[in-house]
Amino acid sequence: MGPSPVTLSRLKLGKLKVVRRQLLQRYEHQPFVSCLAGLYGCQWRRYQRARAQPGECCCSRLECGSFGVLIVTFFLSLVFLYFWSEAQNDYNDFDWFNFGNLGFWFPWSVVLLVVAAALFTYIALLLLLAVCLLSEGQRLYLHWSHKIGILVTLAFSISATAVLSDLWSKEWKTLLLSLQVTAPFLHVGGVSLLTLLSWPVALHFFRMNKRVRQVAILGLYLAVLFALYLVPLGMYSPCIKEEGTLGPAPALIGHRGAPMLAPENTQMSFEKAVEDGAEGLETDVTISYDGVPFLMHDSTLHRTTNVRDVFPNRTNMLADMFSWSELEMLNAGSWFLQRDPFGMASSLPPEEQVQMRNQTVPTLKDFLDLAARHDQLVIFDLRQPPVGHPYRYTWIQRILEVLHNESSINSSQVLWLPSYQRDQVQEQDPDLQQTSGSRDSIENLQEDRIVRLNLHYSSMSQGQIRKYASVNISTNLYVISQPWLYSLAWCAGAQSVTTNALHILRNLQRPLFLMTPEEYGLMWMLTDVISAVLITVVFVFHWWRETGLPFWSGGRQAHENGLYSKFRTDKSEVCGIRWSPLSPDSPTPALMSMPLGPPLHLHAPPLHGYPVLV
């Protein structure tokens, strides 16, 4: 005896609910696609959009070109953003360079960083929208306003990179140095990105009906993927080292004191540097017209003093051409509060701000006496006076007079940097630590009795630092203020660094990005293996779905159509309702199978937002 009509009716009613729920889920998916298409191409209504059938191109030639330009712009804006982010160590120099050319102070470096980040975020979101639309089988149509935005971003990235490369070509060396510490982590990020892209790549690969396109898209994807998998073979980082081989942290030398916490080249700045744990002090020395060596970095006085107010007609005059009595009249601290070059002046205590307003231009004697009291090493640049200056040819002797006769410092505390008349200086004072500002052969350095090198950080090389250290020539790198650069100098074996950020670097307990070769190898292999497994799963899933292989669900065989299906449902899965009397007394609804006919399609609803089956 078979099942009763009521039991059959309930089963078929349940089957109808399942089909209706599946259709509703597909219909309710449309708001997501509408949002994507609206944000990308301002196509908020369904009738404005078109779907790409399997094997068809995703867009017209114009839109293909726009999508290609979008990809190029994404990578160029990413390169510039990374380039400028890693240049933060030299932002202060960049802003002062603009101050010298424009005549007013403004934090252009931060503005440029914000603009670059905003434009990159905009382009990245557009690219994400495009990839999502392609994954949904939608044809791409980029709105004209976005096309203008892409061209603006592209022009900005190219022009900014070109200008900075011309003015600041050494920053490319900074970028290459940054890769020595960030490359392992950039590798993980790149592999993760390509793993995510495997979904749309596999989707379109199996839906293309032209073998040439299939080979092209899969070949390009696999080539980039395998190249990225093997990139670590060519990576080098001094921060990947065996356990126990890391040397001591480099000593910190305050660059013009502590310029982030007090006005540079002032007594307050040097006292701050000593408080923050500096082992040495760096400064710049100029000789006044009447022979008093004083501290000043620039050739003029208008950046770090109020010379414009005191001597309005001599604002751009060389600092060497002022007498000491005139220099004593200048304020060397108020500018720091007005311009706040590092963005920290406003957070300092009120009593320190009052002290800053009373800073004056210090003499070399005052500087040396302060270093002697605190047992600090000192290193200073000297600028030869201009033609017509009374000390044009006796400037070295004048500095030595202050060292020997006027100050209380020991000669052994002085790292003598000027190369001019080095032989005579050594004869007069052999206790000075002879320091060179340029690399040379070991033979030449030993001949000149050089005991320390003072090099720009862009010339950092672990091999050369070790080579010089093997003959007792230490290396000082300037100016390093970012923790990642300090970490790199630490791993490379530098003995000391000159810095603006004593209060930050002194708290670094170990180098950033430090890892053993075993840890690095494990990270590399795990990243590649997990990525390969996930990509394989994604491709197998799309192959299974697009070939229509059966799967079993709830004891019955079913099929899953791709995203390009027109919301079809099999005729055998659809039930209809008709009235069939079960007894002669009263009519009772019974569910019967619907006659076979054409496949059902889902149409836009006339009312209440619900789908209608026709």
C-alpha positions in Angstrom: 0.0 0.0 0.0 1.5 3.3 -1.1 1.7 6.6 0.8 -1.5 8.5 1.3 -2.4 11.6 -0.8 -2.0 13.9 2.3 1.6 12.6 2.9 2.5 13.2 -0.8 1.0 16.7 -0.6 3.1 17.6 2.4 6.3 16.4 0.7 5.6 18.3 -2.4 4.7 21.4 -0.4 8.0 21.2 1.4 9.8 20.8 -1.9 8.0 23.9 -3.2 9.1 25.9 -0.1 12.7 24.9 -0.7 12.6 25.9 -4.3 10.9 29.2 -3.4 13.5 29.9 -0.7 16.4 29.3 -3.2 14.8 31.6 -5.7 14.3 34.3 -3.0 17.9 34.0 -1.9 19.0 34.6 -5.5 16.7 37.5 -5.9 17.7 39.1 -2.6 21.3 38.9 -3.8 20.6 41.6 -6.3 20.9 44.6 -3.7 24.6 43.6 -3.3 25.2 43.6 -7.0 23.3 46.8 -7.3 25.5 48.4 -4.7 28.6 47.3 -6.5 27.5 48.5 -9.9 26.2 51.7 -8.4 29.5 52.6 -6.7 31.6 51.6 -9.7 29.5 52.8 -12.6 26.5 54.7 -11.1 24.2 51.9 -12.4 21.8 51.6 -9.5 18.9 50.1 -11.4 18.8 46.5 -12.7 17.8 47.4 -16.2 21.0 49.5 -16.5 23.2 46.5 -16.1 24.2 43.7 -18.4 25.6 40.3 -17.5 28.5 38.7 -19.4 27.6 35.2 -20.6 30.2 32.4 -20.2 33.1 32.9 -22.5 32.2 36.5 -23.4 34.5 39.5 -22.7 33.7 41.3 -19.5 33.5 44.7 -21.1 34.0 46.8 -24.2 37.4 47.9 -25.5 37.1 51.2 -23.8 36.2 49.7 -20.5 39.0 47.1 -20.9 41.4 50.0 -21.4 39.9 51.8 -18.3 40.4 48.6 -16.3 44.0 48.3 -17.5 44.7 51.9 -16.5 43.1 51.3 -13.1 45.5 48.4 -12.5 48.5 50.4 -13.6 47.4 53.3 -11.4 47.0 51.0 -8.4 50.5 49.7 -8.6 52.1 53.1 -9.3 50.2 54.7 -6.4 51.2 51.8 -4.2 54.9 52.3 -5.1 54.7 56.0 -4.4 52.9 55.5 -1.1 55.4 52.9 0.1 58.3 55.1 -1.1 57.0 58.2 0.8 56.0 56.2 3.9 59.6 54.8 4.2 61.0 58.4 3.7 59.6 59.6 7.0 63.1 59.6 8.5 63.8 62.6 6.3 60.5 64.5 6.5 62.1 67.3 8.5 64.8 67.9 5.9 62.1 68.0 3.2 60.0 70.6 5.0 63.0 72.8 5.7 64.1 72.5 2.1 60.7 73.9 1.1 61.0 76.5 3.8 64.2 77.7 2.2 62.6 77.9 -1.3 59.1 79.2 -0.3 60.0 81.4 2.6 57.4 80.1 5.0 57.0 77.0 7.1 54.4 74.3 6.4 54.4 70.5 7.0 54.4 69.6 3.3 55.7 66.1 4.0 52.6 65.1 6.1 50.2 66.7 3.6 51.9 64.7 0.8 51.6 61.5 2.8 47.9 62.1 3.5 47.1 62.8 -0.1 49.0 59.8 -1.3 47.2 57.5 1.2 43.8 58.9 0.3 44.3 58.5 -3.5 45.7 55.0 -3.1 42.7 54.0 -0.9 40.3 55.4 -3.5 42.0 53.4 -6.3 42.2 50.3 -4.2 38.4 50.5 -3.5 37.7 50.9 -7.2 39.8 47.9 -8.1 38.1 45.9 -5.4 34.6 46.9 -6.8 35.8 45.8 -10.3 37.0 42.4 -9.1 33.7 41.8 -7.2 31.7 42.8 -10.3 33.7 40.4 -12.5 33.1 37.7 -9.9 29.4 38.3 -10.1 29.5 38.0 -13.9 28.7 41.7 -14.5 29.9 43.7 -17.4 32.2 46.6 -16.3 31.1 50.1 -16.9 33.3 52.7 -15.1 31.6 56.1 -14.5 33.2 59.1 -16.2 33.9 60.7 -12.8 35.9 57.7 -11.7 37.9 57.8 -15.0 38.8 61.4 -14.2 39.8 60.4 -10.6 42.0 57.6 -12.0 43.8 60.0 -14.4 44.3 62.5 -11.6 45.8 59.8 -9.3 48.0 58.5 -12.1 49.3 62.0 -12.9 49.9 62.7 -9.2 51.8 59.4 -8.7 54.0 59.9 -11.8 54.8 63.6 -11.3 55.4 63.2 -7.5 57.7 60.3 -8.0 59.6 62.1 -10.8 60.1 65.3 -8.8 61.2 63.5 -5.7 63.5 61.3 -7.6 65.1 64.4 -9.1 65.4 66.3 -5.9 65.9 63.4 -3.5 67.4 60.6 -5.4 69.0 59.2 -2.3 65.6 58.3 -1.0 65.5 55.4 -3.5 68.4 54.0 -1.5 66.3 54.3 1.6 63.5 52.4 -0.1 66.0 49.6 -1.0 67.2 49.5 2.6 63.6 49.2 3.8 63.2 46.1 1.7 65.9 44.4 3.8 63.6 44.5 6.8 60.1 44.5 5.2 60.6 42.1 2.3 59.7 38.9 4.3 56.5 40.5 5.4 55.7 42.0 2.0 56.2 38.5 0.6 53.5 37.2 2.9 51.2 40.1 1.9 51.8 39.5 -1.8 51.1 35.8 -1.6 47.9 36.4 0.4 46.7 38.9 -2.2 47.3 36.5 -5.1 45.6 33.7 -3.1 42.5 35.9 -2.8 42.6 36.6 -6.6 42.5 32.9 -7.3 38.7 33.0 -6.9 37.9 35.4 -9.8 40.7 33.9 -11.9 39.4 30.4 -11.6 35.9 31.5 -12.1 36.6 33.1 -15.5 39.1 30.5 -16.5 36.5 27.7 -16.5 33.9 29.9 -18.1 35.9 31.0 -21.1 35.2 29.1 -24.3 38.4 30.2 -26.1 41.4 28.1 -25.3 43.8 31.0 -26.1 42.2 33.2 -23.4 42.3 30.4 -20.9 46.0 29.8 -21.5 46.8 33.5 -21.3 44.9 34.2 -18.0 46.1 31.0 -16.3 49.7 31.4 -17.6 50.0 35.0 -16.4 48.6 34.2 -13.0 50.8 31.1 -12.4 53.9 33.0 -13.6 53.3 35.8 -11.2 52.4 33.3 -8.4 55.5 31.1 -8.8 57.8 34.1 -9.1 56.4 35.4 -5.8 56.8 32.0 -4.3 60.5 32.0 -5.2 61.2 35.7 -4.3 62.6 34.8 -0.8 65.5 33.0 -2.5 66.9 36.4 -3.5 66.1 38.2 -0.3 68.8 39.5 2.1 68.4 41.0 5.5 71.0 41.6 8.2 68.1 41.1 10.7 67.9 37.4 9.8 70.7 36.1 11.9 71.6 33.2 14.1 70.7 33.2 17.8 73.4 35.0 19.9 75.1 36.7 17.0 73.4 40.1 17.5 75.9 42.7 18.7 75.2 45.6 21.2 72.8 48.4 20.4 74.5 51.3 18.6 75.3 54.3 20.9 73.1 57.3 20.4 74.5 60.7 19.4 72.1 63.7 19.7 71.8 65.5 16.3 72.1 69.2 17.2 71.0 68.0 20.7 67.4 66.8 21.0 65.7 68.8 18.2 62.4 67.1 18.6 62.1 68.3 22.2 63.9 71.6 22.1 65.2 74.2 19.6 68.2 72.7 17.7 71.7 73.8 18.6 70.8 75.5 21.9 71.9 74.8 25.4 68.4 73.5 26.2 68.6 71.0 23.3 71.9 69.6 24.4 70.8 69.3 28.0 67.7 67.4 26.8 69.9 65.0 24.9 72.0 64.3 27.9 68.8 63.6 30.0 67.6 61.2 27.3 70.7 59.0 27.4 72.9 60.3 24.6 76.5 59.2 24.6 77.6 61.9 22.3 76.5 65.3 20.9 76.7 66.6 17.3 76.6 70.2 16.2 77.7 72.6 13.5 80.2 75.4 14.0 80.5 78.8 12.3 83.0 81.6 13.1 81.6 85.1 13.6 83.2 88.1 11.9 85.1 89.0 15.0 86.4 85.4 15.5 84.0 83.8 18.0 83.0 80.2 17.0 79.3 79.7 17.5 76.7 77.0 16.8 74.7 77.4 13.6 73.8 74.8 11.0 72.5 77.0 8.1 74.5 79.5 6.2 72.0 82.2 7.2 70.1 83.0 10.4 66.5 83.4 9.3 65.4 79.8 9.9 66.4 79.4 13.6 66.5 83.0 14.9 64.5 86.1 14.9 67.0 88.0 12.7 64.1 89.2 10.5 62.8 91.2 13.5 66.1 92.4 14.9 68.0 93.1 11.6 65.3 93.3 8.9 67.7 94.5 6.3 70.2 91.7 6.9 67.8 88.7 6.9 69.6 86.8 4.2 73.1 87.8 5.1 75.6 85.0 5.8 75.8 84.1 9.5 79.6 84.4 9.3 79.3 88.2 8.6 77.7 89.0 11.9 79.7 90.0 14.9 79.3 88.2 18.2 77.7 91.2 19.9 75.1 91.2 17.1 74.5 87.4 17.4 73.9 87.8 21.2 70.9 90.0 20.5 69.1 87.2 18.7 66.5 84.8 20.1 67.2 81.2 19.0 64.2 79.4 20.6 60.9 81.2 19.8 60.8 79.9 16.3 60.5 76.3 17.6 57.2 77.2 19.3 55.8 79.1 16.3 56.6 76.4 13.7 56.6 73.2 15.8 58.6 71.3 13.1 58.2 67.9 14.7 54.6 68.4 16.1 55.7 68.1 19.7 56.2 71.6 21.0 52.6 72.1 22.0 52.7 69.0 24.2 55.6 70.2 26.3 55.1 71.6 29.8 54.5 75.3 30.1 57.7 75.9 32.1 59.7 74.3 29.3 58.0 76.5 26.7 59.0 79.6 28.7 62.6 78.3 28.8 62.5 77.9 25.0 61.6 81.5 24.4 64.8 82.6 26.2 67.3 80.5 24.3 70.2 82.3 22.6 72.9 81.3 20.1 75.5 79.3 22.0 79.3 79.6 21.5 81.5 76.6 20.8 83.1 77.1 24.3 79.7 76.8 26.0 79.0 73.6 24.0 82.3 72.0 24.8 82.0 72.9 28.5 78.6 71.2 28.7 80.0 68.1 27.0 82.9 68.0 29.5 80.6 68.3 32.5 78.6 65.3 31.3 81.5 63.3 29.9 80.0 63.3 26.3 81.7 62.7 23.0 81.4 65.6 20.6 81.4 65.7 16.8 81.0 68.9 14.8 81.0 70.1 11.2 83.0 73.2 10.4 82.2 75.7 7.7 85.0 77.7 6.2 84.3 81.4 6.4 83.6 83.2 3.0 86.0 85.3 1.0 86.6 88.6 2.8 86.2 87.1 6.2 89.1 87.9 8.7 89.4 84.2 9.6 89.1 82.8 6.0 92.5 81.0 6.2 92.9 80.7 10.0 89.6 79.1 10.9 91.1 75.7 11.9 93.6 77.3 14.2 90.9 79.4 15.8 88.9 76.2 16.6 91.9 74.5 18.1 92.5 77.6 20.3 89.1 77.2 21.8 89.6 73.5 22.3 92.9 73.8 24.0 92.8 77.2 25.8 89.2 78.2 26.4 87.2 75.1 27.1 87.5 72.4 29.7 87.0 69.4 27.4 89.6 66.6 26.9 90.8 66.2 23.3 90.0 62.4 23.5 86.3 63.3 23.7 86.4 65.1 20.3 85.7 63.2 17.1 87.6 65.5 14.7 85.7 65.5 11.4 87.2 68.2 9.1 89.6 66.8 6.6 91.2 70.2 5.9 94.8 70.3 7.2 94.3 67.0 8.9 98.1 66.3 9.1 98.8 69.6 10.9 95.9 69.0 13.3 97.2 65.5 14.2 100.7 66.9 14.9 99.3 69.6 17.2 96.9 67.3 19.0 97.3 63.6 18.5 94.7 62.8 21.1 91.8 63.9 18.9 89.8 61.0 17.5 90.3 61.4 13.7 87.0 60.9 11.9 86.4 60.7 8.2 83.2 61.6 6.4 83.8 59.4 3.4 84.6 55.7 2.8 88.1 54.8 1.6 90.4 51.8 1.5 91.6 50.4 4.8 95.2 51.3 3.9 94.4 55.0 3.3 92.3 55.2 6.4 95.0 53.7 8.6 97.6 56.0 7.0 95.5 59.0 8.1 95.0 57.4 11.5 91.2 57.4 11.1 89.5 55.6 14.0 85.8 56.3 13.1 83.7 56.8 9.9 80.8 59.2 9.9 78.6 58.1 7.0 75.1 58.8 5.8 72.8 55.9 6.6 72.0 55.3 2.9 75.5 53.9 2.5 74.9 51.3 5.2 76.5 47.9 4.5 76.9 45.1 6.9 79.9 43.8 5.0 81.8 47.1 5.0 80.9 47.8 8.6 82.4 44.4 9.6 85.4 45.0 7.4 86.2 48.3 9.1 85.5 47.0 12.5 88.1 44.2 12.0 90.8 46.9 12.0 89.3 48.9 14.9 87.6 51.5 12.7 84.1 52.1 14.1 81.2 53.4 12.0 78.7 56.1 12.9 75.6 56.5 10.7 73.6 59.8 10.4 70.8 60.8 10.7 68.6 57.9 11.9 65.4 58.7 13.7 63.0 55.9 12.6 63.0 52.6 14.6 63.1 50.4 11.5 66.3 52.2 10.3 67.8 52.0 13.8 67.0 48.3 13.9 68.7 47.8 10.5 71.8 49.7 11.7 71.8 47.5 14.9 71.6 44.3 12.9 74.3 45.5 10.5 76.7 46.1 13.4 77.0 49.9 13.4 78.7 51.2 16.5 76.8 54.4 16.8 74.1 56.5 15.1 73.3 60.2 15.1 69.6 60.8 15.7 66.8 63.3 16.2 64.8 60.9 18.2 66.8 59.9 21.3 63.6 59.6 23.4 62.2 57.0 21.0 65.2 54.9 20.1 66.5 54.6 23.6 63.4 52.5 24.5 64.0 49.9 21.7 65.0 46.7 23.5 65.7 44.6 20.4 65.7 45.2 16.6 62.4 45.2 14.8 61.9 42.3 12.3 64.7 40.3 14.0 64.3 36.5 13.3 66.5 33.4 13.0 67.0 31.7 9.6 64.9 28.8 10.8 62.0 31.1 11.7 62.3 32.9 8.4 62.4 29.6 6.5 59.3 28.3 8.4 57.4 31.5 7.7 58.3 31.3 4.0 57.4 27.6 3.5 54.2 27.8 5.5 53.0 30.8 3.5 53.7 29.2 0.1 52.3 25.8 1.1 49.1 27.2 2.6 48.6 29.4 -0.4 49.1 26.5 -2.9 46.6 24.4 -1.0 44.0 27.1 -0.9 44.4 27.9 -4.6 44.1 24.3 -5.6 40.9 24.0 -3.6 39.5 27.1 -5.2 40.3 25.8 -8.8 38.9 22.3 -8.0 35.7 23.9 -6.6 35.1 26.0 -9.7 35.9 23.1 -12.0 33.3 21.0 -10.1 30.7 23.7 -10.1 31.1 24.7 -13.8 31.1 21.1 -15.1 27.8 20.4 -13.2 29.0 17.3 -11.3 26.3 15.9 -9.0 26.4 16.0 -5.3 24.2 14.4 -2.7 22.1 16.4 -0.3 19.4 15.0 1.9 19.4 11.7 0.1 18.6 13.1 -3.3 20.7 14.2 -6.3 20.9 17.9 -7.0 22.8 20.3 -9.2 24.2 23.8 -8.6 24.3 26.3 -11.4 26.9 29.0 -11.8 26.5 32.7 -11.2 25.6 33.3 -14.9 22.4 31.2 -14.6 19.1 33.1 -15.2 17.7 31.9 -11.9 16.5 28.7 -13.5 15.1 25.8 -11.6 14.6 22.2 -12.9 11.1 21.3 -14.0 11.2 18.3 -11.8 11.7 20.5 -8.7 8.7 22.7 -9.2 5.3 21.8 -7.8 1.9 23.3 -8.5 -1.3 23.5 -6.4 -4.7 22.5 -7.7 -8.0 21.5 -6.0 -8.7 17.8 -5.8 -11.6 16.4 -3.8 -10.6 13.7 -1.3 -14.2 12.9 -0.4 -17.6 13.6 -1.9 -18.6 15.7 1.1 -16.2 18.7 1.1 -13.4 19.8 -1.2 -9.9 19.7 0.3 -6.8 21.2 -1.2 -4.3 18.7 -2.4 -0.8 19.2 -3.9 -0.3 17.6 -7.2 2.7 17.6 -9.6 2.7 20.5 -12.0 2.7 19.5 -15.7 6.0 19.7 -17.3 6.6 22.9 -19.2 9.3 25.5 -19.9 11.7 26.4 -17.1 10.6 29.0 -14.6 12.1 32.4 -14.6 12.1 35.0 -11.9 10.8 38.4 -12.9 10.7 41.8 -11.1 7.8 42.0 -8.6 4.9 44.2 -9.3 4.2 44.7 -5.5 5.8 44.4 -2.1 9.3 43.4 -3.5 8.5 39.6 -3.7 9.4 37.4 -6.7 6.7 36.1 -8.9 6.8 32.7 -10.6 5.4 32.6 -14.1 
